[in-house]
Amino acid sequence: MRKTATAQSGGPIPTQPGPHSEIVSAEVDMGGASVPSAADADAVILGAGPTLRPGERATVRLRDAGSDDPPRYAPEWLELREGADAAARAHDLLDPLRIRLANLPGRAGGLVIHDVGCGTGSMGRWLAPHLDGPQHWVLHDRDPYLLHFAAVASPRSSADGSRVTVETRRGDVGRLTPDALLGASLVTASALLDVLTREEIDTLAAACTGAGCPALLTLSVAGRVELTPSDPLDAEIAEAFNAHQRRSGLLGPDSITAAAEAFSEHGATVQVHPSPWRLGPGESALTAQWLRGWVGAAVEHRPELRERADRYLVERLAACQAGELRVVVHHSDLLALSRPTGGAS
């Protein structure tokens, strides 16, 4: 598997974190945190965002996780799926999003976009070139290694050639307060909703609508998979996988319905569009990795499937390698248009 990926407008994603010729890390004293200096306001900030001074109010709530808590996704997996993600996202949602962004109060100052659970920054690489005007992306993730990838491979220009800048904030942001989104023009996320609980989705909806900013939340699993040619075990594996996705109160394939309801209840106008992966012989590496994870999660949930699932996986991987397997993995994209407020950018 390749160890680097090239962004649309940014630099390559390196195998290991390290210096990058186009990145300046300007620091001022903020309790040990790195923030942009006044002299270099569009520097890329690597690592954690500002820490709190005594008496300051927390604006981002983080899930309880130890410093040694393993990251959720490997960069190699995120790299492997980036092309399929870009092809799948619902372009039909871009025009209503552009219209809303063009009419936000203070739009002339540029867009401020918060990307929650950014991973290696694929959402920014896909979306920034589709939007006009200056953009400043605030990238949230708990893994500093992924934040480094996202920073160095961020896009440098928007659709009309305007400047795109970026900062990173460390933290697994499952919940946001409206204060955290003060001045935000847009909140984005990719493949995030299905690993949230109902409470976290409701809090995300409340934060976005409270700040008056729209949300574009893409690639939530829909719980449906189509494999060609079919196999009698397909449905049983899919059912066990979906049950695994719902473990520990997570919503899994129910997340898109829950999110649509939550944003609607908070007064937003919601649109949902399908965004399926369509995997054929040209995506065999991704298909093989997806198959291993899909079957593995199903067996983890239902260990009694193991013997049949092992045979199934061997046969499916052989068909994939031979270019004979096609897979449609259904996802959904959601656009929530909140009523603008004075706090929106």
C-alpha positions as CSV (number, residue, x, y, z in Angstrom):
1,M,0.0,0.0,0.0
2,R,1.3,3.5,-0.8
3,K,2.4,5.5,2.2
4,T,1.7,9.0,0.8
5,A,-1.2,10.7,-0.7
6,T,-1.3,13.9,-2.7
7,A,-3.8,16.6,-1.8
8,Q,-5.7,18.5,-4.5
9,S,-4.1,21.8,-3.7
10,G,-1.8,21.1,-0.8
11,G,1.3,19.1,-0.3
12,P,1.8,15.3,0.0
13,I,0.9,13.5,3.2
14,P,4.2,12.3,4.6
15,T,4.7,8.9,6.2
16,Q,5.9,10.4,9.5
17,P,5.3,13.8,11.0
18,G,8.1,16.2,10.2
19,P,8.9,19.7,8.9
20,H,7.2,20.9,5.8
21,S,8.6,23.6,3.6
22,E,5.4,25.5,3.1
23,I,4.4,25.5,6.8
24,V,5.3,28.1,9.3
25,S,4.5,27.4,13.0
26,A,4.2,30.8,14.7
27,E,3.8,30.7,18.5
28,V,2.9,33.1,21.2
29,D,2.6,32.3,24.9
30,M,-0.9,30.9,25.6
31,G,-0.2,28.6,28.5
32,G,2.1,26.4,26.4
33,A,-0.2,26.2,23.4
34,S,0.5,27.2,19.8
35,V,-1.6,30.0,18.3
36,P,-0.9,32.3,15.3
37,S,0.9,35.4,16.0
38,A,-0.5,38.8,14.8
39,A,2.4,39.0,12.4
40,D,1.6,35.7,10.7
41,A,-2.2,35.2,11.0
42,D,-2.4,32.6,8.3
43,A,0.2,30.3,9.6
44,V,-0.6,26.6,9.9
45,I,-0.7,25.6,13.6
46,L,0.5,22.1,14.3
47,G,-0.7,20.2,17.4
48,A,-3.1,21.3,20.1
49,G,-5.2,24.4,20.1
50,P,-5.2,27.1,22.8
51,T,-5.5,25.8,26.4
52,L,-7.7,27.6,28.9
53,R,-6.5,30.4,31.2
54,P,-7.7,30.3,34.8
55,G,-11.4,31.3,34.9
56,E,-12.0,30.8,31.2
57,R,-15.1,28.9,30.2
58,A,-14.7,25.7,28.3
59,T,-16.2,25.8,24.8
60,V,-15.3,22.3,23.6
61,R,-16.3,19.2,25.5
62,L,-14.2,16.2,24.9
63,R,-15.0,12.6,25.4
64,D,-13.3,11.0,28.3
65,A,-10.2,9.3,26.9
66,G,-6.7,8.7,28.3
67,S,-3.6,10.0,26.7
68,D,-2.8,6.5,25.5
69,D,-6.3,5.9,24.0
70,P,-5.6,4.5,20.5
71,P,-6.7,6.5,17.5
72,R,-9.9,5.4,15.8
73,Y,-8.6,5.3,12.3
74,A,-5.2,4.6,10.7
75,P,-4.0,7.1,8.1
76,E,-3.5,4.3,5.6
77,W,-7.2,3.4,5.7
78,L,-8.2,7.1,5.4
79,E,-5.9,7.5,2.4
80,L,-7.3,4.3,0.8
81,R,-10.9,5.5,1.1
82,E,-10.4,9.1,0.1
83,G,-11.0,8.7,-3.6
84,A,-14.2,6.7,-3.1
85,D,-15.4,9.2,-0.5
86,A,-14.8,12.1,-3.0
87,A,-16.7,10.3,-5.7
88,A,-19.6,9.4,-3.4
89,R,-20.4,12.7,-1.7
90,A,-23.7,14.3,-2.8
91,H,-22.9,17.1,-5.2
92,D,-26.6,18.0,-5.2
93,L,-26.1,19.5,-1.7
94,L,-23.5,22.0,-2.9
95,D,-25.7,24.5,-4.6
96,P,-28.1,25.0,-1.6
97,L,-25.0,25.2,0.6
98,R,-23.4,27.9,-1.6
99,I,-26.5,29.9,-1.6
100,R,-26.8,29.9,2.2
101,L,-23.1,30.7,2.6
102,A,-23.3,33.6,0.1
103,N,-26.1,35.1,2.3
104,L,-24.6,34.7,5.7
105,P,-24.0,37.9,7.7
106,G,-20.3,39.0,7.4
107,R,-19.7,36.8,4.4
108,A,-17.3,39.3,2.9
109,G,-14.7,38.5,5.5
110,G,-14.4,34.9,4.3
111,L,-15.7,31.6,5.6
112,V,-14.7,30.0,8.9
113,I,-15.3,26.2,8.6
114,H,-15.0,23.8,11.5
115,D,-14.3,20.2,10.3
116,V,-15.1,17.8,13.2
117,G,-13.2,14.5,13.4
118,C,-11.1,15.7,10.4
119,G,-8.8,12.7,10.1
120,T,-6.2,13.5,7.4
121,G,-8.3,16.4,6.2
122,S,-10.0,14.8,3.2
123,M,-13.2,16.9,3.6
124,G,-11.3,20.1,3.3
125,R,-9.4,18.8,0.2
126,W,-12.8,17.9,-1.4
127,L,-14.9,20.9,-0.3
128,A,-12.6,23.9,-0.3
129,P,-12.1,23.8,-4.1
130,H,-15.9,23.8,-4.5
131,L,-16.5,27.0,-2.5
132,D,-15.6,30.6,-3.5
133,G,-13.8,33.2,-1.4
134,P,-11.2,33.1,1.4
135,Q,-11.6,30.2,3.8
136,H,-10.2,29.4,7.2
137,W,-10.5,25.8,8.3
138,V,-10.5,24.7,11.9
139,L,-9.6,21.0,12.0
140,H,-10.6,19.0,15.0
141,D,-9.3,15.5,15.8
142,R,-7.9,13.8,18.9
143,D,-5.0,12.2,17.1
144,P,-2.0,14.6,16.7
145,Y,-0.6,12.4,14.0
146,L,-3.7,12.7,11.8
147,L,-3.8,16.5,12.5
148,H,-0.3,16.7,11.1
149,F,-1.4,15.0,8.0
150,A,-4.4,17.3,7.7
151,A,-2.3,20.4,8.2
152,V,0.4,19.7,5.7
153,A,-1.9,18.4,3.0
154,S,-4.6,21.1,3.3
155,P,-5.7,22.9,0.2
156,R,-4.1,26.3,-0.4
157,S,-6.8,27.9,-2.6
158,S,-10.6,28.0,-3.1
159,A,-12.6,27.7,-6.2
160,D,-11.9,31.3,-7.3
161,G,-8.3,31.2,-6.2
162,S,-8.8,32.9,-2.9
163,R,-6.5,31.9,0.0
164,V,-7.3,28.9,2.3
165,T,-5.7,28.8,5.7
166,V,-5.9,26.2,8.4
167,E,-5.5,25.6,12.1
168,T,-5.7,22.4,14.1
169,R,-7.3,21.7,17.5
170,R,-6.6,18.4,19.3
171,G,-9.6,16.6,20.9
172,D,-12.1,13.9,20.0
173,V,-15.0,16.4,19.6
174,G,-18.1,14.4,20.1
175,R,-19.9,17.4,21.6
176,L,-19.7,21.1,20.9
177,T,-21.2,24.1,22.6
178,P,-22.5,27.1,20.6
179,D,-19.6,29.1,22.1
180,A,-17.1,26.8,20.3
181,L,-18.7,27.8,17.0
182,L,-18.9,31.5,17.6
183,G,-18.1,33.1,14.3
184,A,-18.4,29.8,12.4
185,S,-19.8,29.9,8.9
186,L,-20.1,26.1,8.5
187,V,-19.6,22.8,10.3
188,T,-18.5,19.8,8.4
189,A,-17.9,16.1,9.2
190,S,-17.3,12.9,7.3
191,A,-18.1,9.4,8.4
192,L,-18.7,10.8,11.9
193,L,-22.4,10.6,12.8
194,D,-22.6,6.8,12.9
195,V,-20.0,6.7,15.7
196,L,-21.9,9.2,17.9
197,T,-24.7,8.6,20.4
198,R,-28.1,10.2,20.2
199,E,-27.2,12.6,22.9
200,E,-24.0,13.7,21.1
201,I,-25.9,14.2,17.8
202,D,-28.5,16.3,19.6
203,T,-25.8,18.4,21.2
204,L,-24.1,18.8,17.8
205,A,-27.4,19.9,16.3
206,A,-28.0,22.3,19.2
207,A,-24.6,23.8,18.8
208,C,-24.9,24.4,15.1
209,T,-28.4,25.8,15.2
210,G,-27.5,27.9,18.3
211,A,-24.6,29.4,16.4
212,G,-26.7,29.9,13.3
213,C,-24.3,28.0,11.0
214,P,-25.2,25.3,8.5
215,A,-23.8,21.8,8.8
216,L,-22.7,19.4,6.0
217,L,-22.3,15.9,7.4
218,T,-21.3,13.3,4.9
219,L,-20.9,9.6,4.4
220,S,-22.9,8.2,7.3
221,V,-23.5,4.5,6.9
222,A,-27.0,3.6,5.8
223,G,-26.9,-0.1,6.9
224,R,-27.3,-1.5,3.3
225,V,-24.7,-3.2,1.2
226,E,-25.1,-4.8,-2.2
227,L,-22.5,-7.4,-3.4
228,T,-22.5,-8.7,-7.0
229,P,-22.5,-11.7,-7.4
230,S,-24.6,-12.3,-4.3
231,D,-24.1,-14.9,-1.7
232,P,-26.6,-16.5,0.8
233,L,-24.5,-15.2,3.7
234,D,-24.5,-11.5,2.6
235,A,-27.6,-10.6,4.5
236,E,-26.6,-12.3,7.7
237,I,-23.2,-10.7,7.7
238,A,-24.8,-7.3,7.1
239,E,-27.2,-7.7,9.9
240,A,-24.5,-8.7,12.4
241,F,-22.3,-5.8,11.2
242,N,-25.2,-3.3,11.7
243,A,-25.7,-4.7,15.2
244,H,-22.0,-4.2,15.9
245,Q,-22.3,-0.6,14.8
246,R,-25.0,0.0,17.4
247,R,-22.9,-1.2,20.3
248,S,-22.5,0.9,23.5
249,G,-25.3,3.2,22.5
250,L,-23.8,4.3,19.2
251,L,-26.3,4.9,16.4
252,G,-24.6,3.3,13.5
253,P,-27.0,3.0,10.6
254,D,-29.7,4.9,12.6
255,S,-27.6,8.0,12.8
256,I,-28.8,9.8,9.7
257,T,-32.4,9.6,10.8
258,A,-31.5,10.7,14.3
259,A,-29.5,13.6,12.9
260,A,-32.3,14.7,10.6
261,E,-34.8,14.7,13.4
262,A,-32.4,16.5,15.8
263,F,-31.6,19.3,13.4
264,S,-35.3,19.7,12.4
265,E,-36.4,19.8,16.0
266,H,-33.9,22.7,16.5
267,G,-35.4,24.6,13.6
268,A,-33.1,23.8,10.8
269,T,-34.1,22.9,7.2
270,V,-32.7,19.4,6.5
271,Q,-31.9,17.7,3.1
272,V,-30.6,14.2,2.9
273,H,-29.1,12.6,-0.2
274,P,-27.6,9.2,-0.9
275,S,-23.8,9.0,-1.2
276,P,-22.9,5.4,-2.0
277,W,-19.5,3.9,-2.5
278,R,-19.5,2.1,-5.9
279,L,-16.6,-0.3,-5.8
280,G,-15.4,-2.3,-8.8
281,P,-12.2,-3.7,-10.1
282,G,-10.5,-0.3,-10.0
283,E,-11.1,-0.1,-6.2
284,S,-10.0,-3.7,-5.3
285,A,-7.5,-2.6,-2.6
286,L,-10.3,-0.6,-0.8
287,T,-12.8,-3.4,-1.4
288,A,-10.5,-5.9,0.2
289,Q,-9.8,-3.8,3.3
290,W,-13.5,-3.0,3.6
291,L,-14.4,-6.7,3.4
292,R,-12.0,-7.6,6.1
293,G,-13.4,-5.0,8.4
294,W,-17.0,-5.7,7.5
295,V,-16.8,-9.4,8.1
296,G,-14.5,-9.0,11.2
297,A,-17.0,-6.7,12.9
298,A,-19.8,-9.1,12.1
299,V,-17.9,-12.0,13.6
300,E,-17.0,-9.9,16.7
301,H,-20.7,-9.4,17.3
302,R,-21.7,-12.9,16.5
303,P,-18.7,-15.3,17.2
304,E,-20.8,-18.3,16.1
305,L,-20.5,-17.0,12.5
306,R,-16.7,-17.4,12.5
307,E,-16.4,-20.7,10.6
308,R,-18.8,-19.8,7.8
309,A,-17.6,-16.2,7.7
310,D,-13.9,-17.4,7.3
311,R,-14.9,-19.4,4.2
312,Y,-17.0,-16.5,3.0
313,L,-14.2,-14.0,3.3
314,V,-11.7,-16.2,1.5
315,E,-14.1,-16.6,-1.4
316,R,-15.0,-12.9,-1.5
317,L,-11.3,-11.8,-1.4
318,A,-10.5,-14.2,-4.2
319,A,-13.3,-12.8,-6.3
320,C,-12.1,-9.3,-5.5
321,Q,-8.6,-10.1,-6.6
322,A,-9.9,-11.6,-9.8
323,G,-11.8,-8.4,-10.6
324,E,-15.1,-10.3,-10.4
325,L,-16.7,-8.6,-7.3
326,R,-18.6,-5.3,-7.3
327,V,-19.9,-3.7,-4.1
328,V,-22.2,-0.8,-3.3
329,V,-21.9,0.4,0.2
330,H,-24.8,2.8,0.9
331,H,-24.2,6.1,2.8
332,S,-26.1,9.3,3.2
333,D,-25.1,12.9,3.3
334,L,-27.0,15.5,5.3
335,L,-27.2,19.3,4.9
336,A,-28.8,21.2,7.7
337,L,-29.5,24.9,7.1
338,S,-29.9,26.7,10.4
339,R,-31.5,30.1,10.7
340,P,-28.6,32.6,10.6
341,T,-27.9,34.6,13.8
342,G,-25.7,37.5,14.6
343,G,-23.0,35.1,15.8
344,A,-22.6,33.5,12.4
345,S,-19.7,34.6,10.3
